[in-house]
Structure formats: structure tokens, C-alpha cells
Amino acid sequence: MTEQRGSAPRQSATDETTAALAVRLRTADPGGWTPDAARALVVRLGWGWTDSPTVVTGRSTGDARLAPVGKYSERYVNGAAYVELAVPVRHTAPDPASQAEAFRLVKDELTATLGEASIMGVTGRLAPFYRDVERWGSPYLRWRGEPNTLELRAGPTGPELVLLPTEPAENWFVRLGYDQEHAITGFFGFRQDASNGGLTFPGGWQARSWETLTRALADFLTTLPAETTALRTPMSLAIYGRVEGKGAPIIVDIDCGDRLMLASFADESLDPVSLGWGTAAEHPISGRSWPNADDPRLRIDAGGPGEPDGQALAETIVATARAMGVVSPEDLLIEPEAGDMGAYRVTFYGLGLPMA
């Protein structure tokens, strides 16, 4: 029977699990992403074609969306009409904590079926191809393939499964890598896995002014606990600063799992309270991150998903660095150990700071 334009799916997909859908999408190849190929894909999936970006799925979480090639993506495709098919898989309350938990639950389900994702990261403000991101952050996981990749991403109503051609999105990301401030945002992690064969990495950029660094840190810290909660991947990151005559002391130690914690060894003579610091006694939950007597005394418990004031935290870090004698943001370094997040090797592109 021929599928009619705008018709409902032949059978309801409401009861299909997310994992089962992921398996079907991962093995579905639109073959060039042309209009005819996309229509054939929709029919094979048992969904309803509408001659519009909307794809009628019959799923309780809503219809799917085909993303047409636009002015920012057309240079990266070769005759394709679409750059992705996105399927909402879980709706939840529109607050960062609920969204992070929903993403985490879907991540766990997919990992149990598909194995660990090839790639893990956060797009920051610059999602492919300049797509809007949500206020609860922009975490994503990719099961990389050829010619297509399956992605789990934070969507406008909850996590989404996305089938996308591998080459256009990766080429877009790599070509962002030129030395202009904020050229790339977020962070990018990959596993040593055969699925990442041929993976290309963009260059980075260097923060050259305190204003640039403040903005980069604010963007990074505002959504960080929502993203590490969603990805179920805690992060520990120390930033060092070169100070004449003192080597490179730690400026700030950042620890983030389900809550964002900051610590510092800044000297009392710098009036740390005026810089925005509290103490371990004032932020007792920070003891989960730094439980020992010789750990840094100055602390900030910035809260869980949706709670951090990224701008205020960024201003505290910058003010602390300058008070400690760091002359320029070009004298700041990220500790190498920060790049190890579980099974993933991570580059913090969005901070504009090199690894030590």
C-alpha cells in the first residue's frame, strides 16, 4: 500500500521504547538526504510524510522534525535537502533539574542497548548549524557511524534522538577552529574507539582580555551542573595562573557533578570575601569535594542544575586571578588531568585557555 501525503502512521509508535527506536534509527540510511530519500526513510519508519518539516510519528512525545538545509549548512552538504531528523523521546517539566534528569534516564537506556557513546560533549552557544540551545544547557552524546550518526541531545521540550549525516556536522565543527575569540563554545570529548576512526579535531582560540574570559567562564559555569548531571559524567578542573616569582599556583579548583563547587587557596591578605569567596564552614556541602583538612579553605557552593550565577562566579574567578598577580588571561592554564572525564578525552574549547 502506498503511503499518502499527510496520512497517519500505519501503526502507532506510542509504545515503542526509546532504545528500540534508537536501534531502528541507527540502521536507517536516508541515502543522501534528498527529498525523495527522506520521504522513503519516513515511510520505512512507518511514519507519515507531510511535505513539510513535520513528520507524523504517532508517538506520545510528539512528531519528528526534518531540518532543511539552510544558509549556514548548505556549504557543507552535497545535494542534500535535510541535515537531520529529530525525534522527541521524553517530555518533562521545563526546568533544568527535570530536563537534566530526563536526559540522564534516556542516556542510561541507550547505553544499555547501544554501548557507550563514541562522543560526549556540550555545544555551548554554537550548536550546529548555529541552532538555538536551551537554557538547561546543550549536552549531547553521539554514536558515530558512516555515513550517518545517531545523537541524543537536549531539545526544546526534553531529550531528542537525532539521525544526522556525519560529515556535514563534523565539517562545520572543524571549520570553526580558527583563532578568533569565542570561535568555538562548550567542550568535546571522544573515546578511543574504532567508531572514531578518521575523526578530525578543530583548533582552539585564546582568551586575550579579561572581558572575553569572563564571558567564556560565565557561559561555561551557568549550565555546567545541568550538563554534568545529564551526561552522568562529573568534572574536576583546576585553572593555574603564572605569577612572577611564584610559579603557577592554582587560581580556582572547579568540581561539578550534581552540584557546582569552587575552591581556592587565595591568601587572606587578598580579602577573599570581597572577591566573592565564602568558607568551608559556610558551604558545608562542598566537603563532598574537598573533605580533608589541607584542602582549600575558600569555597563556593554554586548549586545544582539551573542555580549557578555564572556571571558572578566568572567575575570572582577573574578578580581572584588578578589579585593573585596574574597579568593576563594568556597566563592562565587548565590542568592536563581535567581532560580525562571517565572514558572520554575532553578539550574545553569554550574557555579559550590552553592545557598546561
Salt bridges, closest charged atoms under 4 A:
GLU3 OE1 - ARG10 NH1 2.84
GLU16 OE2 - ARG24 NE 2.76
GLU16 OE1 - ARG59 NH1 3.89
ASP51 OD2 - ARG5 NH1 2.93
ASP51 OD1 - ARG39 NH1 4.00
GLU84 OE1 - ARG153 NH2 2.78
GLU101 OE2 - ARG104 NH2 2.38
ASP108 OD2 - ARG104 NH1 3.21
ASP108 OD2 - ARG232 NH2 2.33
GLU151 OE1 - ARG142 NE 2.57
GLU151 OE2 - ARG153 NE 2.81
GLU160 OE2 - ARG65 NH1 2.88
GLU170 OE2 - ARG144 NE 2.57
ASP179 OD2 - ARG208 NH2 2.35
ASP193 OD1 - ARG191 NH2 3.44
ASP219 OD2 - ARG125 NE 2.84
ASP258 OD1 - ARG288 NH2 2.93
GLU268 OE2 - ARG297 NH2 2.02
ASP301 OD2 - ARG259 NH2 3.18
ASP340 OD1 - ARG345 NH1 2.91
